[in-house]
């Protein structure tokens, strides 16, 4: 277990932490085939590793172009999010990571928590291109996430998409 990395950590320290967390998650998920168990494990590991992660969780792709809340750490989240709304919806719709330093400046932002100031959402896509879920991390601090965070989560989400691409 790690001491949570603070918001003030240097980019190299953030990158190092993502590498450590990725190795830990790979070890914990070795031989695991249950997607819900995997999401719960990933959310827990990430949430504990970074002090500036105030909400960490998954929204699963569901019928009707909507996202449904999955395992998470932190306060309550929105239960359902249409692909056409919010940061999570944008990540689902475009299949591209959304790095948002100020959620209030993001057109169509959905305020699941009034304390959230910045957000990073990364899609999880199967090798065949099917959206499986999005990984959503929120921070109460403004501009908490950087390109280092985006890159670290994208690497992790690519691996999850490959490993659990058959999951629904």
C-alpha positions in Angstrom: 0.0 0.0 0.0 1.2 3.5 -0.8 0.9 6.8 1.1 -1.4 8.9 -1.0 0.5 11.0 -3.5 -0.3 14.7 -2.9 -1.6 17.2 -5.4 1.7 19.0 -5.3 3.7 16.0 -6.5 6.1 16.6 -9.4 5.3 15.1 -12.8 8.0 12.5 -12.4 6.6 11.4 -9.1 3.1 11.2 -10.6 4.4 9.1 -13.5 6.2 6.8 -11.1 3.1 6.4 -9.0 1.1 5.4 -12.0 3.7 2.8 -12.9 3.6 1.4 -9.4 -0.2 1.3 -9.3 -0.4 -0.3 -12.7 2.0 -3.1 -11.6 -0.1 -3.6 -8.4 -3.4 -3.8 -10.4 -1.9 -6.2 -12.9 -0.8 -8.5 -10.0 -4.2 -8.2 -8.3 -6.1 -9.0 -11.5 -3.9 -11.9 -12.6 -6.3 -14.7 -13.4 -9.4 -12.6 -12.7 -12.2 -12.8 -15.3 -15.0 -10.9 -13.5 -15.4 -7.4 -14.8 -17.2 -6.1 -11.7 -14.5 -7.4 -9.4 -11.8 -5.8 -11.6 -13.6 -2.4 -11.6 -13.9 -2.5 -7.8 -10.3 -3.3 -7.4 -9.1 -0.7 -9.8 -11.3 2.0 -8.3 -10.0 1.2 -4.8 -6.3 1.1 -5.8 -6.4 4.4 -7.6 -8.5 6.1 -5.0 -6.0 5.2 -2.2 -2.9 6.0 -4.3 -3.7 9.7 -5.1 -4.6 12.2 -2.4 -6.3 14.5 -5.0 -8.7 11.8 -6.2 -11.9 12.7 -4.4 -14.2 10.4 -6.5 -12.9 7.4 -8.4 -15.1 5.1 -10.3 -16.6 3.5 -13.4 -19.7 4.2 -15.5 -20.6 1.1 -17.6 -21.8 1.4 -21.2 -25.5 0.4 -21.4 -28.2 0.2 -24.0 -29.6 3.4 -25.3 -26.3 5.3 -25.4 -26.2 5.8 -21.7 -23.7 5.1 -18.9 -24.7 3.4 -15.7 -22.7 3.8 -12.5 -20.4 0.9 -11.6 -18.0 0.3 -8.7 -16.6 3.5 -7.2 -14.9 5.1 -4.2 -16.1 8.4 -2.7 -19.5 10.1 -2.2 -22.5 9.3 -4.3 -22.3 9.6 -8.1 -24.9 10.1 -10.8 -26.7 6.9 -11.5 -27.1 7.3 -15.2 -25.5 9.6 -17.7 -26.6 10.0 -21.4 -23.7 10.0 -23.9 -24.8 13.5 -24.9 -24.2 15.0 -21.4 -21.3 15.9 -19.2 -17.7 15.0 -19.2 -18.4 11.2 -19.0 -20.8 11.4 -21.8 -18.3 13.2 -24.0 -15.6 10.5 -23.3 -18.2 7.8 -24.2 -19.3 9.6 -27.3 -15.9 10.5 -28.7 -13.9 7.5 -27.3 -11.3 10.1 -26.2 -10.0 11.1 -22.8 -11.5 14.3 -21.4 -9.1 16.3 -19.2 -11.1 19.1 -17.7 -9.3 21.6 -15.3 -12.5 23.5 -14.5 -15.8 21.6 -14.7 -17.8 24.8 -14.5 -16.3 25.9 -17.9 -17.3 22.5 -19.5 -20.5 23.0 -21.5 -23.1 20.5 -20.3 -21.2 19.5 -17.2 -23.3 17.4 -14.8 -22.8 18.3 -11.2 -23.0 14.9 -9.4 -21.1 16.6 -6.6 -21.1 20.3 -5.8 -17.5 20.1 -4.5 -16.0 18.8 -7.8 -13.7 21.3 -9.5 -11.8 19.2 -12.0 -12.3 15.9 -13.8 -10.5 13.3 -15.9 -12.5 10.7 -17.8 -10.9 7.9 -19.9 -12.9 5.5 -22.1 -12.3 1.8 -21.9 -12.7 0.3 -25.3 -12.5 -3.4 -26.5 -10.0 -4.3 -29.2 -12.9 -4.4 -31.6 -13.8 -0.8 -30.8 -16.8 -1.4 -28.5 -17.2 1.0 -25.5 -17.1 -1.0 -22.3 -17.1 1.7 -19.7 -15.4 5.0 -18.7 -13.1 5.6 -15.8 -14.0 8.8 -14.1 -11.8 10.6 -11.5 -13.0 13.9 -9.9 -11.1 16.3 -7.7 -12.3 19.0 -5.4 -9.1 20.9 -6.3 -9.1 23.0 -9.5 -6.8 21.8 -12.3 -5.8 18.8 -10.3 -5.1 16.5 -13.2 -2.4 16.8 -15.8 -1.3 15.1 -19.0 0.7 12.7 -16.7 -2.5 11.6 -15.1 -4.2 11.3 -18.4 -1.4 9.2 -19.9 -1.2 6.9 -16.8 -5.0 6.3 -16.8 -5.0 5.8 -20.6 -2.4 3.0 -20.4 -4.3 1.3 -17.6 -7.7 1.6 -19.5 -6.1 0.2 -22.7 -5.0 -2.8 -20.7 -8.5 -3.2 -19.1 -10.1 -2.9 -22.5 -7.9 -5.7 -23.8 -8.3 -8.0 -20.8 -12.1 -7.4 -20.3 -13.1 -6.6 -23.9 -15.7 -9.4 -23.9 -17.4 -8.1 -20.7 -20.7 -6.3 -20.9 
